[in-house]
Amino acid sequence: MALPKPISLQRECYRVYKTGLPFYDAARLIGVAHLFFGTASAEVEDRGAYWEVSGVSVQRDEKQILWAIERLQPTERERRLFKKSDGNFPWEELKQFFSADLNGQRGRLEELKAEYDVALQIGTRGIDPLSKYEILAPRSTGETKKKFKDYFQNVAAATLGRAFAAYAVSRSRRQTDEMYILPIFRERFVISGFLTYERSFQHPGGGWIAAIMGALSILLDLAKKRLPVVDFAYTREVKGPTRQPIFSSSGYLGLERLCVYWWSEIVQKENQNALQLLRNFRQFLQETKGQNVDEQVHYLARWVAEFVASPSVDALVKIQQLKTRILAVSQVKNLQGAFESRRLLGNTAILQEVKNMMSMQLPDIPWQVAEAVARALGFDEKGWMNQFTRLENAGNFSQFIQQVEHIVSRGYYREQQEQGQTPNIRDALTRARDLANILRGIEAQLRDEKTFRAWKAIFLLDVLSRARFQKETFAQAGAQAKPAETQETTQQ
């Protein structure tokens, strides 16, 4: 008996040639993958001058494609990209174009506007500014002679790809900062189904914050799809009150370190603390996007975005300093955003993960010491900030230990008074010295100034997460952050 013939599935292969315009290229690549494979699997491989997009041949439903581009509220010209003169969908023209090599690609030319990549704008952002002197004139001269064009098949693919871009915006009275971002993937990957993630982000603290919030959200939404995101392409335009262009740029957001951390810790290792850390950053940025949020909180959001983009010691120190001062002010007056600021990096587990994100060899925070300092500061409702500032200003670890010992000894003395005991200064000093000796055990690891500053910022954030002062006022009526667990069982 003859063996049954193996089932042979017909495959298709298409090419997307690179132009060097990051957002335009990313939009065309995603557009082609969705155009021909949709919810089926498309295998994408970087071949240098072009991307190869291949997969099993599927019957595509043009209604799905037209539904996707409706997200853009397309113009009539954009709708015509997907309709021939006889009213039919131009399947053959699209397939022939993306199946051919570069020299064999043919089609009618369509004008490319700045929506596809602001490098295509008339003026100083033109992609070939020296070809004509007129292109160097500012936009205010009304220069309109220069037109950039591409084959309609490329423009159609880019239009479909733009439908999957996230929109990040920051508005103020003076200007509107608008940005579209698309994920960039590794040299070889498989994309299956729609790119499903939230697509609209707004933050009055600045367009950069909105873009970082969008990138964070996309990464978290794509974690289960296991798509290897390596960065994000963007196109950005800042406009004045009458919508006139003020500034524009395009390129890559430069989030390689964030993407590597997300991929290695969350996607591959399923590290729950790493997942909690990125969710905590995203939650803070989302909760502080209101116009009525205090200016200091928006300033803190800018540094959070900076740290997410590039986890540096300076950014971490600024986060700690701003959070401290926001919480201090919130004790005496309502401050919109203080409650959200307290929840930012508000427990030991995610602070431990901050060290991992920074890729620095930092010793663990001794929970006994952080708890003792937090408890000591809690007895001093009005004067705790002065003591805390001394810890911030300690220039080296030896000075830091002295300040910790001083604060803890005072705290133990006050605790004896609060409990109705006869204060015993010798006992308070002994207990403080024992805790200081725990710190001296890691002193050799913190002699480098940069390492010490990073560790100190994490320690002080840990103290803030544990401290409970006698009186606190938050903008959110009745809202109190839950005490962070001391985690004695896991950190001893």
C-alpha positions in Angstrom: 0.0 0.0 0.0 1.4 3.3 -1.1 2.1 5.9 1.6 -0.1 9.0 1.4 1.4 12.0 -0.2 2.6 14.6 2.2 0.6 17.8 2.4 2.4 20.6 0.6 1.4 24.1 1.6 2.0 26.8 -0.8 4.3 29.6 0.5 4.7 33.2 -0.5 7.7 35.5 -0.1 7.9 39.3 -0.4 10.6 41.9 -0.1 10.5 45.3 1.7 13.5 47.3 0.5 14.9 49.8 3.0 15.0 53.5 2.4 16.8 54.6 5.6 13.8 56.5 7.0 13.2 54.6 10.2 9.5 55.2 10.8 8.6 54.8 7.1 10.5 51.6 6.9 9.0 50.2 10.1 5.5 51.1 8.9 6.0 49.4 5.5 7.4 46.2 7.1 4.5 45.9 9.5 2.1 46.8 6.7 3.4 44.2 4.3 3.3 41.5 7.0 -0.4 42.3 7.8 -1.3 42.9 4.2 -0.4 39.4 2.9 -0.6 37.2 6.1 -2.9 39.0 8.6 -3.6 36.7 11.5 -1.4 33.9 10.0 2.3 33.7 10.8 4.7 35.8 8.9 8.4 35.0 9.1 10.6 38.1 8.8 14.3 38.1 8.2 16.7 41.0 7.7 18.7 40.5 4.4 20.7 43.7 4.6 19.2 45.9 1.9 15.7 44.5 2.4 13.5 42.5 4.7 12.2 39.2 3.5 8.6 38.5 4.6 7.4 34.9 4.0 4.8 32.4 5.1 2.1 30.0 4.1 -0.2 31.4 1.5 -3.6 32.5 2.9 -6.7 33.9 1.5 -6.8 37.5 2.8 -10.0 39.4 3.5 -9.7 43.0 2.2 -12.4 44.1 4.6 -9.9 43.4 7.5 -7.4 45.7 5.8 -9.8 48.5 5.2 -11.1 48.2 8.8 -7.5 48.6 10.1 -6.8 51.8 8.1 -10.0 53.3 9.3 -8.2 53.9 12.6 -6.3 56.6 10.8 -9.4 58.4 9.7 -7.9 58.2 6.2 -8.2 60.9 3.5 -9.9 60.1 0.2 -6.4 59.9 -1.4 -5.3 57.3 1.2 -8.5 55.2 0.5 -7.7 55.3 -3.2 -4.4 53.5 -2.5 -6.5 50.4 -1.8 -8.9 50.7 -4.8 -8.4 50.3 -8.5 -10.2 52.3 -11.1 -12.7 49.5 -11.4 -13.4 49.5 -7.7 -11.5 46.2 -6.9 -8.7 45.8 -4.4 -5.3 45.9 -6.1 -4.1 42.5 -5.0 -2.1 41.6 -8.1 -0.3 45.0 -8.3 0.7 44.7 -4.6 1.8 41.1 -4.9 3.8 41.7 -8.1 5.5 44.8 -6.6 6.7 43.2 -3.4 7.7 39.9 -5.1 10.0 41.7 -7.5 13.6 42.9 -6.9 14.3 46.6 -6.6 14.9 47.2 -10.3 11.7 45.4 -11.2 9.3 47.3 -9.0 6.9 49.4 -11.0 3.7 51.4 -10.2 2.2 54.9 -10.3 3.9 57.4 -8.0 2.1 58.9 -5.0 3.2 61.9 -3.0 4.7 61.2 0.4 3.8 63.6 3.2 5.3 64.2 6.6 2.9 61.8 8.3 4.9 58.9 6.9 8.2 60.3 8.4 8.9 64.0 9.2 12.2 63.6 7.3 9.9 64.1 4.2 8.8 67.6 5.2 9.5 70.5 3.0 12.3 72.6 4.5 15.3 71.8 6.6 14.1 68.2 7.2 14.1 67.3 3.5 16.0 64.0 2.9 18.1 65.6 0.1 18.5 69.2 1.2 21.4 70.1 -1.1 19.8 69.0 -4.4 18.0 72.3 -4.6 18.8 75.5 -2.7 15.1 76.2 -2.3 14.8 73.2 0.1 17.0 75.0 2.6 14.5 77.9 3.0 12.4 77.9 6.2 8.8 76.8 6.1 7.6 80.4 6.5 8.7 81.2 2.9 5.9 79.0 1.6 8.3 76.8 -0.3 6.2 74.0 -1.9 8.1 73.1 -5.0 9.8 70.0 -3.7 7.7 66.9 -3.6 8.8 63.5 -2.4 7.1 60.5 -4.1 7.2 56.7 -4.0 5.4 53.9 -5.7 1.8 53.7 -4.5 2.4 50.1 -3.3 5.0 51.3 -0.8 2.7 54.2 0.3 -0.2 51.7 0.7 1.9 49.4 2.9 3.2 52.4 5.0 -0.4 53.6 5.4 -1.5 50.2 6.7 1.6 50.0 9.0 0.8 53.5 10.4 -2.6 52.1 11.6 -0.6 50.0 14.1 1.4 52.9 15.4 1.0 54.3 19.0 0.1 58.0 19.3 1.8 59.9 22.0 0.9 63.6 22.7 1.6 66.4 25.1 -0.5 69.5 24.9 0.0 72.9 26.5 -1.2 76.5 25.8 2.0 77.2 23.8 2.4 74.0 21.8 1.4 70.5 20.9 4.0 67.7 20.9 2.8 64.8 18.8 4.7 61.6 18.2 3.9 58.2 16.5 6.0 55.2 17.5 6.3 51.6 16.2 8.2 48.7 17.6 11.4 47.5 15.9 12.1 43.8 16.0 15.3 41.6 15.8 17.0 40.5 12.6 14.7 37.4 12.4 11.3 37.0 14.0 7.8 35.6 13.5 4.8 37.8 13.8 1.5 36.2 14.1 -1.9 38.0 14.3 -2.5 41.6 15.0 -0.1 43.8 16.9 -2.5 44.3 19.8 -1.5 47.0 22.3 -2.9 50.3 23.6 -2.3 53.0 21.0 -3.1 56.3 22.7 -0.9 58.0 25.3 -1.0 61.6 26.7 1.1 63.3 29.4 1.3 67.1 30.0 4.8 66.7 31.3 6.1 66.4 27.8 6.0 64.4 24.6 9.0 62.4 25.7 7.2 61.2 28.8 4.2 60.2 26.7 6.4 58.3 24.3 8.2 56.4 27.1 4.8 55.6 28.6 3.7 54.3 25.2 6.8 52.1 24.8 6.4 50.7 28.3 2.8 49.8 27.6 3.6 48.2 24.3 6.3 46.0 25.8 4.1 44.9 28.6 1.2 44.2 26.2 3.5 42.2 23.8 5.2 40.1 26.6 3.0 37.1 26.0 3.5 37.3 22.2 7.2 36.8 22.7 8.1 39.3 19.9 11.7 40.4 20.2 11.4 44.2 20.3 14.8 45.8 20.2 13.8 49.5 20.0 11.1 51.9 18.7 11.0 54.0 15.6 9.3 57.4 15.9 8.3 60.4 13.9 7.7 63.6 15.9 6.3 67.1 15.3 5.9 70.0 17.7 3.3 72.6 16.6 2.3 76.0 17.8 -1.1 77.3 18.9 -2.2 77.7 15.3 -0.8 74.3 14.4 2.2 75.7 12.6 5.3 73.4 12.7 7.9 74.5 15.2 10.2 71.5 15.5 10.3 68.0 14.1 12.5 64.9 14.2 12.4 61.2 13.5 14.6 58.2 14.2 14.8 55.7 17.1 13.9 56.3 20.7 17.1 54.6 21.9 15.5 52.1 24.3 17.8 49.2 23.6 18.7 48.8 27.4 15.0 48.8 28.3 14.2 46.2 25.6 17.0 43.9 26.6 15.9 44.0 30.2 12.3 43.4 29.2 13.2 40.5 27.0 15.7 38.7 29.3 13.9 39.2 32.6 10.2 39.3 31.7 9.8 37.4 28.5 12.4 34.7 28.9 12.8 34.3 32.7 9.3 35.4 33.7 10.7 37.4 36.5 7.7 38.7 38.4 9.7 41.4 40.2 10.8 42.8 36.9 7.2 42.7 35.6 6.1 44.5 38.8 8.8 47.2 38.3 7.8 48.1 34.8 4.2 48.0 35.7 4.9 50.4 38.6 6.7 52.8 36.3 3.8 52.7 33.8 1.2 53.1 36.6 2.9 56.2 37.9 3.1 57.8 34.5 -0.5 57.0 33.8 -1.8 58.3 37.1 0.1 61.6 36.8 -1.1 62.5 33.3 -3.7 65.0 34.6 -3.4 68.7 34.0 -4.1 69.4 37.6 -1.2 67.4 38.9 1.4 69.4 40.8 4.3 70.7 38.7 6.8 68.9 41.0 5.1 65.6 40.3 5.3 66.2 36.5 9.0 67.0 37.0 9.4 63.7 38.8 7.6 62.0 35.9 10.3 63.4 33.5 13.0 61.8 35.5 11.1 58.5 35.7 10.9 58.6 31.9 14.7 59.4 31.8 15.5 56.5 34.1 13.3 54.0 32.1 15.1 55.1 28.9 18.6 55.0 30.4 18.8 53.6 33.9 21.5 55.9 35.2 22.7 56.8 38.7 21.9 60.5 38.2 18.3 59.8 37.2 17.8 57.4 40.2 19.2 60.1 42.6 16.8 62.7 41.1 13.9 60.4 41.5 14.7 59.8 45.2 15.3 63.5 45.9 12.1 64.7 44.2 10.0 61.9 45.8 11.3 62.9 49.2 10.5 66.6 48.8 7.0 65.9 47.4 6.2 63.7 50.4 7.6 66.3 52.8 5.4 69.1 51.3 2.3 66.8 51.3 2.5 66.6 55.1 1.4 70.3 55.4 -0.7 70.9 52.3 -2.7 69.0 49.7 -0.5 68.2 46.8 -2.1 66.6 43.7 0.0 63.6 42.8 1.6 63.0 46.2 -0.2 59.7 46.8 0.9 58.4 43.3 4.5 59.6 44.1 4.5 57.6 47.3 3.5 54.4 45.4 6.3 54.9 42.9 9.1 52.4 43.9 7.2 52.0 47.1 8.2 48.6 48.3 11.4 46.6 48.9 10.8 43.9 46.2 10.7 46.3 43.2 13.6 48.3 44.7 15.7 45.1 44.7 14.8 44.8 41.0 16.0 48.4 40.3 19.5 47.2 41.0 19.1 44.4 38.4 17.8 46.9 35.8 20.8 49.2 36.4 23.2 46.3 35.8 25.4 47.4 38.8 26.9 45.1 41.4 25.3 46.6 44.4 25.0 44.9 47.8 21.5 44.3 49.2 19.8 46.8 51.4 19.9 45.5 55.1 16.2 45.5 55.9 16.9 45.8 59.6 18.8 49.0 59.1 16.2 50.6 56.7 13.4 49.6 59.1 15.2 51.1 62.1 15.9 54.4 60.2 12.3 54.6 59.0 10.9 54.0 62.5 13.2 56.6 64.0 12.2 59.2 61.4 8.5 58.4 62.1 8.8 59.8 65.7 9.9 63.2 64.3 6.9 64.4 62.3 8.3 67.9 61.6 12.1 67.5 61.8 12.5 64.2 59.9 13.4 66.0 56.7 16.5 67.7 58.3 17.8 64.3 59.4 17.0 62.8 56.0 18.9 65.6 54.2 22.0 64.8 56.2 21.8 61.2 54.9 21.4 62.6 51.3 24.4 64.9 51.8 26.8 62.2 53.1 29.8 62.4 50.8 31.0 58.8 51.5 29.9 55.6 53.1 31.7 56.3 56.4 29.9 59.6 56.9 26.6 57.9 55.9 27.1 55.2 58.6 27.7 57.9 61.2 24.5 59.7 60.3 22.5 56.4 60.3 23.9 55.6 63.8 23.0 59.0 65.1 19.4 58.9 63.7 18.8 55.3 65.0 20.1 56.0 68.5 17.8 59.0 68.7 14.9 56.9 67.4 15.5 54.2 70.1 15.6 56.8 72.8 12.3 58.3 71.6 10.7 54.9 71.3 11.5 54.2 75.0 9.8 57.5 75.9 6.8 56.7 73.8 6.4 53.3 75.5 6.5 54.9 78.9 9.9 53.4 79.8 12.8 55.1 81.6 15.1 56.2 78.7 18.4 54.3 78.7 20.8 56.2 76.5 23.5 53.4 76.7 21.0 50.8 75.5 20.0 53.1 72.6 23.6 53.7 71.6 24.4 50.0 71.7 21.5 49.0 69.5 22.4 51.7 67.0 26.0 50.6 67.0 25.0 47.0 66.2 23.0 48.1 63.2 25.8 50.4 62.0 28.1 47.4 62.2 25.9 45.6 59.7 26.5 48.5 57.3 30.3 48.4 58.0 30.2 44.8 56.8 29.4 46.0 53.2 31.6 49.2 53.3 34.3 47.6 51.1 31.8 47.2 48.3 30.7 50.9 48.3 34.0 52.8 48.1 33.4 53.8 44.5 31.5 57.1 44.4 29.1 56.1 41.7 28.3 52.8 43.3 27.8 54.5 46.7 25.4 57.1 45.2 23.3 54.4 43.5 23.1 52.2 46.7 22.3 55.3 48.9 19.4 56.3 46.6 17.9 52.8 46.8 18.4 52.7 50.5 16.7 56.1 51.0 13.8 55.1 48.8 13.4 51.9 50.9 13.3 54.0 54.0 10.6 56.2 52.5 8.6 53.2 51.6 8.7 52.0 55.3 8.4 55.4 57.1 5.0 56.2 58.7 4.8 59.7 60.1 2.3 60.8 62.7 0.4 63.0 60.3 0.2 62.9 56.5 -2.0 64.8 54.0 -2.6 63.5 50.5 -4.5 65.0 47.6 -6.5 61.9 47.4 -8.9 62.1 50.3 -8.5 59.3 52.8 -6.0 57.5 50.6 -3.2 55.9 52.6 -0.4 53.8 51.1 -0.3 50.3 52.7 2.9 49.6 54.7 5.5 47.8 52.7 6.4 44.4 54.0 9.7 44.3 55.8 10.5 40.9 54.2 12.5 39.7 57.2 12.0 36.1 56.1 13.5 36.6 52.6 16.3 39.1 53.3 18.0 37.9 56.5 
